[in-house]
Amino acid sequence: MARGGGEPPVPGGHSSGAADSSGDIGLGAFIGGEVVERSVAELGAAMAAGGLTAEQAVQAYLARIEALDSGGPRLGSVIETNREALSIARERDAERRAGQVRGPLHGIPILLKDNLDTADGMTTSAGSLALAGSTAARDSTVATRLRAAGAVLLGKTNLSEWANFRSTRSSSGWSGRGGQCRNPYALDRSPCGSSSGSGAAPAASLCAVAIGTETDGSIVCPASFCGVAGFKPTVGLVSRAGIVPISHSQDTAGPMGRTVADLVLVLAIIQGADPRDPQTAAAPPEALIDPAAILDPNGLNGARLGVVRELFGFHPEVDRQMHGVLEALAAAGAELVDPVSLPQRGAWREAELEVFLYEFKHGLNAYLAALPAGPRPRTLAEIIEFNRANAGRSMPWFGQELFERAEGKGPLTEGAYLEALATCRRLARDEGIDAALSTNGLDALICPTTGPAYLIDWVNGDNYKGSASGPAAVAGYPHATVPAGYAHGLPWGLSIFGAAWSDARILRYAFAFEQATKVRRPPELPATAPLAG
């Protein structure tokens, strides 16, 4: 079900009847109720007991997508559904009846961000009209591993077009192909980006779990805004093969979902070495996660966590509620070092953008050149020309100045690129996260992920107040966000990040915090957020 192109709906429009105080999630509770708020483990147990089939689960999610995403509130989180999903689900059901269960993801419907290749007829467009109809000849490695684990690829999620690397004045969650994705906690609010649909869809129970990608903030920000958990792995733990690139230094795929346990089960499947992505060879064998070792409600016992107060200040109510979060962490057995300074915080910003501009041109040209034959752009320069020729549809309110700056860059052998890359790694790693951890004898660092969601604004673009994503993103280190509170009905998350290859430790702390607090509540899809409370 491809949607979009042309004018997206007016912010907050088509929301009449979206909220209904008679149910936990209003209108949504009466549609596909058998899958609402059910975890991967719960869905799997229901299938094992014979109370639910994979086919029924797919049908329920598709009904919710039709009623809540394409129609009704028009959440706009799903850009396309997989016409093979039902037939795949029937195959998984037949395997289950024959006693051939592939694992915990067997029959579980999963959505993928529309920058991950799938060789199944679905488009991989990065949300761009320039790649509308572009199909891959080969699955991304992430898709391959999910299929092998028995998951049902339900469809593709909407995103900030080109993973939010086109203009500095963009509206997160908007793409030329998919229109505007909205926040399920207030439809006139941003879902953040660029993995907008991968945050909004699981929040609204349009899938069991979703795959997002992050270069800097694109998993953790939409997860925080949309009230779900999200995890950005250490770069190299998950293969990037078959993913539309921005920066090979910082890009990674990662899971997004309603529970940390769901993230862990998915990450355990998609992690690991892949000859198609040489960076995965850097992952030591002990870095691979084992769900049994992570899903421990006492996982915070003895953890020494540094409170980075320099990364507070996104919203006064979030800062106020952080006092309770710190108390909950201490009660769960964590030792807090408060405050801890993060050296060189933000000093890499100019160098990071320079790295992006060089690597985007290099990586995108390689990706486009490898696509199957067909009438579509083959270089960044041709994408720029397409957008100019179709500006009324592809650039209705913001431009492509980042594309144009990237096109002006030379090869990755240039001194300016090499110097910028070295600067990023030194400031974010050696003199940044690594220094903060070693100086204070810490296991991880914590702070709010960001503030509550801002209003969607196509005139001025995102009213972005900042987030905690930068240090771990630039370093290439793991970063989890977990629902921690609400401000005016809008969710915000707790960030936990740490050293390279400490993914299992970060997820163990995230799971234990989630189990100790159980803050998350499902969205009601209201037209706007309450200004009181």
C-alpha positions as CSV (number, residue, x, y, z in Angstrom):
1,M,0.0,0.0,0.0
2,A,2.0,2.9,-1.2
3,R,0.8,6.3,-0.1
4,G,2.0,9.9,-0.6
5,G,3.6,12.2,-3.0
6,G,2.1,15.6,-3.4
7,E,0.6,17.5,-0.5
8,P,0.6,15.8,2.9
9,P,-2.4,16.4,5.1
10,V,-2.7,19.5,7.3
11,P,-1.1,19.1,10.7
12,G,-3.6,17.9,13.2
13,G,-6.2,17.3,10.5
14,H,-8.3,14.2,10.0
15,S,-8.2,13.6,13.8
16,S,-11.9,13.8,14.7
17,G,-12.7,10.9,17.0
18,A,-9.1,9.8,17.3
19,A,-9.2,10.0,21.1
20,D,-11.8,8.1,23.1
21,S,-11.5,8.2,26.9
22,S,-13.5,4.9,27.1
23,G,-10.5,2.8,26.1
24,D,-6.9,2.6,26.9
25,I,-5.9,3.8,23.4
26,G,-9.2,5.1,22.2
27,L,-10.4,4.1,18.8
28,G,-7.3,1.9,18.3
29,A,-8.4,-0.5,21.1
30,F,-11.3,-1.7,19.0
31,I,-9.3,-2.4,15.9
32,G,-7.1,-5.5,15.7
33,G,-7.4,-5.8,19.5
34,E,-5.6,-9.2,19.5
35,V,-2.3,-7.5,18.8
36,V,-2.7,-4.2,20.7
37,E,0.2,-3.6,23.1
38,R,1.4,-7.3,22.9
39,S,5.1,-8.0,23.0
40,V,7.0,-10.3,20.8
41,A,7.0,-12.9,23.6
42,E,3.3,-12.5,24.1
43,L,2.5,-12.9,20.4
44,G,4.8,-15.9,20.2
45,A,3.2,-17.5,23.3
46,A,-0.3,-17.0,21.8
47,M,0.9,-18.6,18.5
48,A,2.4,-21.5,20.4
49,A,-0.8,-22.1,22.4
50,G,-2.9,-22.0,19.2
51,G,-4.8,-18.9,20.3
52,L,-3.4,-16.8,17.4
53,T,-1.8,-17.5,14.1
54,A,0.7,-15.4,12.2
55,E,-1.9,-14.9,9.5
56,Q,-4.3,-13.4,12.1
57,A,-1.6,-11.2,13.5
58,V,-0.8,-9.8,10.1
59,Q,-4.5,-9.3,9.3
60,A,-4.9,-7.4,12.6
61,Y,-1.9,-5.2,12.0
62,L,-3.0,-4.5,8.4
63,A,-6.5,-3.5,9.7
64,R,-4.9,-1.1,12.2
65,I,-2.7,0.4,9.5
66,E,-5.7,0.9,7.3
67,A,-7.9,2.4,10.0
68,L,-5.4,4.5,11.9
69,D,-2.5,5.2,9.6
70,S,-4.0,5.6,6.2
71,G,-7.4,6.7,7.4
72,G,-8.9,8.0,10.6
73,P,-6.2,9.9,12.5
74,R,-3.8,9.5,9.5
75,L,-0.8,8.8,11.6
76,G,1.3,8.4,8.4
77,S,3.9,6.0,9.8
78,V,3.7,3.3,7.2
79,I,4.7,4.2,3.6
80,E,4.0,0.8,2.1
81,T,2.7,-2.7,3.1
82,N,4.1,-5.9,1.8
83,R,1.6,-7.7,-0.5
84,E,3.4,-10.9,0.3
85,A,2.9,-10.6,4.0
86,L,-0.2,-12.8,4.3
87,S,1.2,-15.6,2.2
88,I,4.5,-15.5,4.2
89,A,2.5,-15.6,7.4
90,R,0.6,-18.7,6.2
91,E,4.0,-20.4,5.4
92,R,5.2,-19.6,9.0
93,D,1.9,-21.1,10.3
94,A,2.4,-24.2,8.3
95,E,5.9,-24.6,9.6
96,R,4.7,-24.2,13.2
97,R,2.0,-26.9,12.7
98,A,4.8,-29.1,11.4
99,G,6.9,-28.4,14.5
100,Q,9.4,-26.3,12.6
101,V,9.6,-23.2,14.7
102,R,12.7,-21.0,13.8
103,G,12.9,-19.1,17.1
104,P,11.2,-16.3,19.0
105,L,10.5,-14.2,15.9
106,H,8.7,-17.0,14.1
107,G,5.6,-15.5,12.6
108,I,6.2,-12.0,14.2
109,P,5.2,-9.1,11.9
110,I,8.0,-6.5,11.7
111,L,8.2,-3.1,9.8
112,L,11.4,-1.9,8.3
113,K,12.4,1.7,7.6
114,D,12.2,2.7,3.9
115,N,15.9,2.8,3.5
116,L,16.5,-0.9,4.0
117,D,16.5,-3.0,0.8
118,T,14.0,-5.8,0.4
119,A,14.0,-8.0,-2.7
120,D,10.3,-8.7,-2.5
121,G,8.7,-6.0,-4.7
122,M,8.5,-3.4,-2.1
123,T,10.2,-0.1,-2.9
124,T,13.3,1.2,-1.2
125,S,13.2,4.9,-1.7
126,A,14.4,6.7,1.4
127,G,11.1,8.5,1.1
128,S,12.2,10.3,-2.0
129,L,10.1,10.7,-5.2
130,A,13.4,10.4,-7.1
131,L,13.5,6.7,-6.1
132,A,9.8,6.0,-6.3
133,G,9.4,2.5,-7.7
134,S,13.0,1.6,-7.1
135,T,13.3,-2.1,-6.1
136,A,16.3,-3.9,-4.9
137,A,17.7,-7.0,-6.4
138,R,18.9,-8.3,-3.1
139,D,17.7,-8.1,0.5
140,S,19.6,-6.0,3.0
141,T,21.5,-8.2,5.4
142,V,19.1,-7.1,8.2
143,A,16.1,-8.2,6.1
144,T,17.8,-11.5,5.2
145,R,18.4,-12.4,8.9
146,L,14.9,-11.4,9.9
147,R,13.4,-13.7,7.2
148,A,15.6,-16.5,8.2
149,A,14.4,-16.1,11.8
150,G,10.8,-16.5,10.7
151,A,9.7,-12.9,10.9
152,V,7.1,-11.6,8.6
153,L,8.2,-8.4,6.9
154,L,5.0,-6.4,7.1
155,G,6.0,-3.3,5.2
156,K,8.2,-0.2,5.2
157,T,7.9,2.8,7.5
158,N,7.8,6.5,6.6
159,L,10.9,8.6,7.5
160,S,12.4,12.0,7.2
161,E,13.3,12.0,3.5
162,W,16.8,10.9,2.8
163,A,17.1,10.1,6.5
164,N,17.0,13.9,7.2
165,F,20.1,14.7,5.2
166,R,18.8,17.0,2.6
167,S,18.1,20.3,4.2
168,T,18.6,22.1,7.5
169,R,15.0,23.4,7.4
170,S,13.2,20.1,7.0
171,S,10.2,18.8,8.9
172,S,11.1,15.5,10.6
173,G,8.9,12.7,9.5
174,W,8.0,14.3,6.1
175,S,8.9,12.6,2.9
176,G,7.9,13.4,-0.7
177,R,6.7,9.8,-1.1
178,G,5.0,9.3,2.3
179,G,3.8,12.8,3.4
180,Q,4.0,13.8,7.1
181,C,4.3,11.2,9.8
182,R,2.7,12.3,13.1
183,N,3.3,11.7,16.8
184,P,0.7,9.2,18.2
185,Y,0.7,11.1,21.5
186,A,-0.5,14.3,19.8
187,L,-1.1,14.4,16.1
188,D,0.0,18.0,15.6
189,R,3.4,17.1,17.2
190,S,6.6,15.9,15.5
191,P,7.6,12.2,15.7
192,C,11.2,13.4,15.4
193,G,13.3,11.6,12.8
194,S,14.6,10.3,10.8
195,S,13.2,6.9,11.8
196,S,9.9,8.6,12.4
197,G,7.5,5.8,11.3
198,S,9.7,3.2,13.0
199,G,9.0,5.0,16.3
200,A,5.3,5.9,15.7
201,A,4.2,2.5,14.3
202,P,5.1,0.3,17.2
203,A,3.9,3.0,19.7
204,A,0.4,2.7,18.1
205,S,0.6,-1.1,17.8
206,L,0.8,-1.1,14.0
207,C,3.6,-3.8,14.2
208,A,5.2,-5.8,16.9
209,V,8.6,-4.1,16.5
210,A,10.3,-2.0,13.9
211,I,13.8,-1.5,12.4
212,G,15.2,2.1,12.3
213,T,18.5,3.5,11.3
214,E,20.7,6.2,13.0
215,T,23.5,8.4,11.9
216,D,23.0,10.9,14.7
217,G,19.8,10.7,16.7
218,S,17.6,9.0,14.1
219,I,16.7,6.1,16.4
220,V,16.9,7.6,19.9
221,C,15.0,10.9,19.2
222,P,11.9,9.3,17.5
223,A,11.9,6.6,20.2
224,S,11.9,9.2,22.9
225,F,9.3,11.4,21.2
226,C,7.0,8.5,20.4
227,G,7.2,6.7,23.8
228,V,9.0,3.6,22.8
229,A,12.4,2.0,23.5
230,G,15.1,2.3,20.9
231,F,18.6,1.1,20.6
232,K,21.5,2.3,18.5
233,P,24.2,-0.4,18.5
234,T,27.9,0.1,18.3
235,V,28.7,0.7,14.7
236,G,29.7,-2.7,13.3
237,L,27.5,-4.9,15.5
238,V,24.8,-4.8,12.8
239,S,25.5,-5.0,9.1
240,R,24.7,-1.9,7.0
241,A,24.7,-3.8,3.7
242,G,21.7,-2.9,1.6
243,I,20.9,0.3,3.5
244,V,20.7,3.6,1.8
245,P,23.8,5.4,3.4
246,I,24.6,8.7,4.9
247,S,27.9,8.1,6.7
248,H,29.7,4.8,6.9
249,S,31.5,6.1,10.0
250,Q,28.2,6.5,12.0
251,D,25.4,4.7,10.2
252,T,23.8,1.7,11.9
253,A,20.5,-0.1,11.9
254,G,18.8,-0.8,15.2
255,P,15.5,-2.0,16.7
256,M,12.6,0.1,18.1
257,G,9.6,-1.2,20.0
258,R,7.4,-1.0,23.1
259,T,9.7,-3.0,25.3
260,V,13.4,-3.5,25.8
261,A,12.9,-7.2,25.6
262,D,11.5,-6.9,22.1
263,L,14.6,-4.9,21.1
264,V,16.9,-7.5,22.5
265,L,15.2,-10.4,20.8
266,V,15.4,-8.6,17.4
267,L,19.0,-7.4,17.9
268,A,20.1,-11.0,18.7
269,I,18.9,-12.0,15.2
270,I,20.3,-9.1,13.1
271,Q,23.7,-8.8,14.8
272,G,26.9,-10.4,13.7
273,A,29.6,-10.5,11.0
274,D,28.8,-10.0,7.4
275,P,31.3,-10.0,4.5
276,R,29.1,-7.4,2.7
277,D,30.0,-4.9,5.5
278,P,33.7,-5.0,6.4
279,Q,33.0,-2.9,9.6
280,T,31.3,-5.9,11.2
281,A,34.7,-7.7,11.2
282,A,35.7,-5.3,14.0
283,A,33.2,-6.7,16.5
284,P,34.8,-9.0,19.0
285,P,33.0,-12.3,19.6
286,E,32.2,-11.4,23.1
287,A,30.3,-8.3,21.9
288,L,27.5,-10.4,20.5
289,I,24.5,-10.2,22.8
290,D,22.8,-13.1,24.6
291,P,19.2,-12.3,25.5
292,A,19.3,-14.6,28.5
293,A,22.2,-12.6,30.0
294,I,20.5,-9.3,29.4
295,L,16.9,-9.7,30.4
296,D,17.6,-9.6,34.2
297,P,15.3,-7.3,36.3
298,N,18.2,-7.0,38.8
299,G,20.6,-5.9,36.0
300,L,21.3,-2.5,37.6
301,N,22.7,-4.0,40.8
302,G,26.3,-2.7,41.2
303,A,26.2,-0.5,38.1
304,R,28.2,2.7,38.4
305,L,26.4,5.3,36.3
306,G,27.5,8.9,35.6
307,V,24.9,11.6,35.5
308,V,25.7,14.0,32.7
309,R,24.0,17.2,33.8
310,E,25.5,19.0,30.9
311,L,23.0,17.1,28.8
312,F,20.0,18.2,30.8
313,G,18.0,21.4,30.1
314,F,15.9,20.3,27.2
315,H,12.7,21.1,29.2
316,P,12.2,22.1,32.8
317,E,9.5,19.4,33.5
318,V,11.9,16.7,32.2
319,D,14.6,18.0,34.5
320,R,12.2,18.0,37.4
321,Q,11.1,14.4,36.7
322,M,14.7,13.3,36.3
323,H,15.0,13.5,40.1
324,G,12.5,10.6,40.4
325,V,14.4,8.7,37.7
326,L,17.6,9.0,39.6
327,E,15.9,7.8,42.7
328,A,14.5,4.8,40.9
329,L,17.9,3.9,39.5
330,A,19.5,4.1,42.9
331,A,16.7,2.0,44.4
332,A,17.3,-0.6,41.7
333,G,20.9,-1.0,42.9
334,A,22.8,1.5,40.7
335,E,25.6,3.7,42.2
336,L,25.2,7.2,40.8
337,V,28.1,9.6,40.3
338,D,26.5,13.0,40.0
339,P,27.5,15.1,38.2
340,V,29.9,13.8,35.6
341,S,31.4,16.1,32.9
342,L,31.6,14.9,29.3
343,P,34.7,16.5,27.9
344,Q,34.7,18.0,24.5
345,R,30.9,17.8,24.3
346,G,29.7,19.2,21.0
347,A,33.2,20.3,19.9
348,W,33.0,18.0,17.0
349,R,29.9,19.5,15.3
350,E,31.6,21.2,12.3
351,A,33.9,18.2,11.8
352,E,30.9,15.8,11.9
353,L,29.1,17.6,9.2
354,E,32.2,17.7,7.0
355,V,32.5,13.9,7.4
356,F,28.8,13.5,6.5
357,L,29.1,15.6,3.3
358,Y,32.1,13.6,2.0
359,E,30.8,10.2,3.0
360,F,27.2,10.8,1.8
361,K,28.3,11.6,-1.7
362,H,30.7,8.6,-1.8
363,G,28.2,6.2,-0.3
364,L,25.1,7.3,-2.1
365,N,26.8,7.2,-5.5
366,A,27.9,3.7,-4.8
367,Y,24.5,2.6,-3.7
368,L,22.7,4.1,-6.7
369,A,25.2,2.7,-9.2
370,A,24.5,-0.8,-7.8
371,L,20.7,-0.7,-8.3
372,P,19.1,-2.8,-11.0
373,A,18.8,-1.3,-14.4
374,G,15.9,1.1,-14.8
375,P,15.0,4.8,-15.4
376,R,16.2,6.2,-12.1
377,P,18.9,8.6,-10.9
378,R,22.4,6.9,-10.7
379,T,24.3,9.7,-8.9
380,L,23.8,12.4,-6.3
381,A,24.1,14.9,-9.1
382,E,21.1,13.3,-10.9
383,I,19.1,13.3,-7.7
384,I,19.7,17.0,-7.3
385,E,18.6,17.6,-10.9
386,F,15.5,15.5,-10.3
387,N,14.5,17.6,-7.3
388,R,15.0,20.8,-9.2
389,A,12.9,19.6,-12.1
390,N,10.1,18.3,-9.7
391,A,10.5,21.0,-7.1
392,G,6.7,21.5,-6.6
393,R,6.4,17.9,-5.5
394,S,9.8,17.0,-4.1
395,M,10.8,20.4,-2.5
396,P,7.5,22.2,-1.6
397,W,8.8,23.9,1.5
398,F,12.4,23.1,2.1
399,G,15.4,22.7,-0.2
400,Q,18.4,20.5,-0.7
401,E,21.4,22.7,0.3
402,L,23.1,19.7,2.1
403,F,22.9,17.7,-1.2
404,E,24.4,20.6,-3.1
405,R,27.2,21.0,-0.5
406,A,27.9,17.2,-0.6
407,E,28.1,17.2,-4.4
408,G,30.9,19.8,-4.2
409,K,33.1,17.4,-2.1
410,G,35.9,15.4,-3.6
411,P,37.1,11.8,-2.8
412,L,37.7,10.3,0.6
413,T,41.4,10.7,0.2
414,E,41.2,14.5,0.6
415,G,43.0,15.9,3.6
416,A,39.9,17.9,4.7
417,Y,37.9,14.7,5.1
418,L,40.7,12.7,6.8
419,E,41.3,15.5,9.3
420,A,37.6,15.9,10.1
421,L,37.2,12.2,10.6
422,A,40.2,12.0,13.0
423,T,38.9,15.0,14.9
424,C,35.5,13.4,15.4
425,R,37.0,10.2,16.7
426,R,39.4,11.9,19.0
427,L,36.9,14.3,20.5
428,A,34.0,11.9,20.9
429,R,36.0,8.8,21.8
430,D,39.4,9.3,23.5
431,E,38.7,12.7,24.9
432,G,34.9,12.3,25.2
433,I,33.0,9.2,26.3
434,D,36.1,7.1,27.0
435,A,37.6,9.8,29.2
436,A,34.4,10.4,31.2
437,L,34.1,6.6,31.9
438,S,37.7,6.0,32.8
439,T,38.2,9.1,34.9
440,N,35.2,8.3,37.1
441,G,35.3,4.5,37.0
442,L,31.9,4.3,35.3
443,D,30.0,1.6,33.5
444,A,27.8,3.9,31.5
445,L,26.5,7.5,31.3
446,I,22.9,8.7,31.7
447,C,20.8,11.8,31.0
448,P,17.4,12.7,29.3
449,T,17.3,11.7,25.7
450,T,15.6,15.0,24.7
451,G,12.6,17.0,25.6
452,P,8.9,16.6,24.7
453,A,7.9,16.7,21.0
454,Y,7.6,20.1,19.3
455,L,4.8,21.1,16.9
456,I,5.0,20.2,13.3
457,D,6.0,23.3,11.3
458,W,6.4,23.3,7.5
459,V,7.2,27.0,7.4
460,N,10.2,27.1,9.7
461,G,11.1,23.5,10.0
462,D,11.9,21.6,13.2
463,N,12.0,23.6,16.4
464,Y,14.7,21.3,17.6
465,K,16.0,22.0,21.2
466,G,18.8,19.4,21.1
467,S,19.3,15.8,22.3
468,A,21.8,13.5,23.9
469,S,22.4,11.6,20.7
470,G,25.6,13.3,19.6
471,P,28.3,11.8,21.8
472,A,27.5,8.1,21.2
473,A,26.6,8.8,17.5
474,V,29.9,10.5,16.7
475,A,31.9,8.0,18.6
476,G,30.0,5.1,17.1
477,Y,29.1,3.7,20.5
478,P,25.9,2.1,21.8
479,H,23.0,4.2,23.0
480,A,19.6,3.1,24.5
481,T,16.6,5.2,25.2
482,V,13.7,4.0,27.5
483,P,10.4,5.7,28.3
484,A,11.0,7.6,31.5
485,G,8.2,10.2,31.9
486,Y,5.6,12.5,30.3
487,A,5.4,16.3,30.1
488,H,2.0,17.6,29.1
489,G,1.1,14.1,28.0
490,L,4.1,13.9,25.7
491,P,6.7,11.1,26.4
492,W,10.4,11.5,27.0
493,G,13.1,8.9,27.4
494,L,16.1,8.2,29.6
495,S,19.4,7.8,27.6
496,I,22.0,5.2,28.6
497,F,25.2,5.1,26.6
498,G,28.7,3.8,27.0
499,A,31.9,2.5,25.5
500,A,32.4,0.6,22.3
501,W,31.0,-3.0,22.3
502,S,29.2,-2.5,25.7
503,D,25.9,-3.1,24.0
504,A,24.9,-6.0,26.3
505,R,25.6,-3.9,29.4
506,I,23.7,-0.9,28.1
507,L,20.7,-3.1,27.2
508,R,20.8,-4.9,30.6
509,Y,20.6,-1.5,32.4
510,A,17.8,-0.4,30.1
511,F,15.8,-3.5,30.7
512,A,16.3,-3.3,34.5
513,F,15.2,0.4,34.5
514,E,12.2,-0.4,32.4
515,Q,11.1,-3.2,34.7
516,A,11.7,-1.1,37.9
517,T,9.6,1.8,36.6
518,K,7.2,0.6,33.9
519,V,6.5,4.2,33.0
520,R,5.2,3.7,29.4
521,R,1.5,4.1,28.7
522,P,-0.1,3.6,25.2
523,P,-1.0,6.6,23.1
524,E,-4.6,7.8,22.6
525,L,-3.9,9.5,19.3
526,P,-5.4,12.9,20.4
527,A,-5.4,15.8,18.0
528,T,-3.2,17.9,20.3
529,A,-1.4,17.6,23.6
530,P,-3.0,18.9,26.8
531,L,-1.5,22.1,28.0
532,A,-2.2,21.4,31.6
533,G,-0.7,18.5,33.6
